[in-house]
Amino acid sequence: MRKISLDSRVQRNDSNLIISELDNDIVMMDMESGSYLSLNKTGKIIWEQIEQPILVSDLVKKFINRFSVDEKTCTAETLDFLTKIAEQKALTIL
């Protein structure tokens, strides 16, 4: 898997997923592997933002403007989240 950086263009990959919303969370099951992925409220917001291709740097800028978070923390947490869902094959790095 390619490493995700601020210069990466990403898009969610939900083609093999069954997705259910539960309150402010999303639960997904990969139909091929049978593994589950659960997203909390923040993860759900990111998931919604990556429906269409987007640069990770633009995603971070959106979150800095939307939430009270510094750039360093926002960048680290966004990259960590994107890496985790990429490992689950729920993200495409374009």
N, C-alpha and C positions, 0 to 999 in steps of 0.2 A: 504494500500500500504506500502511495506517495504521501509524504509529510504535508500537512496542511499549514499554510502560512497566511499572512495578511494579504498576499498577492494571489492567493488561490481563488478560483471561481468555483462555487459549490451549488449544489441543488439536491433537494431531498430525493431519495429513491424509494418510493412507496409501492413499486410495482408488484412486489411479492409479499406485501404486508396486509394483514387484516388490522384495521385501526378502530379503536373504540374510545370515545371521550367519556371520562368519569369525573364529574365536577370540573375542576380546573386542571385535571391531569389527562394524559393520553396514554393508553396501553396499546402496544402493538405486538403482533405475533408474526414472525417470519414463517411463511407457509412452507418453505423448503427445509429449514433446519428445525422448526418447532420451537425456536427460542423466543423469549419475550423481552420486550423493551418497554420500560415505563418512564414517562416524561412528566416531571412536576410542572408547576405553573410557568416557571421560567423556561424550561425546556420546550413547553408547548408554544411559547411566544417565539422562540427561535425556530421551531419546526414550521410555524406559520410563515415566517419571514423567508424561508428557503424553498418555498414552493416553486419559485422561479429562480433561474440562475442569478447569483449575486456574488460580488467580491466580498471576501471576509472582512476586508478593511471597511467597506461600506456598511456591513452588518454591525461591526463594532461601533462605528460612528452613530448609527441609529440608536444603539443601546445606551451610549454615553449621553445622548440627548434625551432619551426617554426616562432613564433611571439615574439616581444619584450615585454614580460610580465613577472612579477615576479610570483613566485610559489603560494604565498598566494592569489593574485588576480585571477590567472588562475584557481586555485582549486575552489574558491568560485563561480566564474562565470560558470564554467563547471558543478559543482554540481547543481547550480540554474537552468541552462538550462535543464539538464537531468531530474530534478525533475518536471519541467513544462511539458516536453513532456511525462513523465511517467503518469502524471495526466490526460493527453489527451489520454492515452492508446496507444501511439505511441512508447513506449519503454518497453522492457521486461527486468526485473532484473532476471538474471539467478542464 
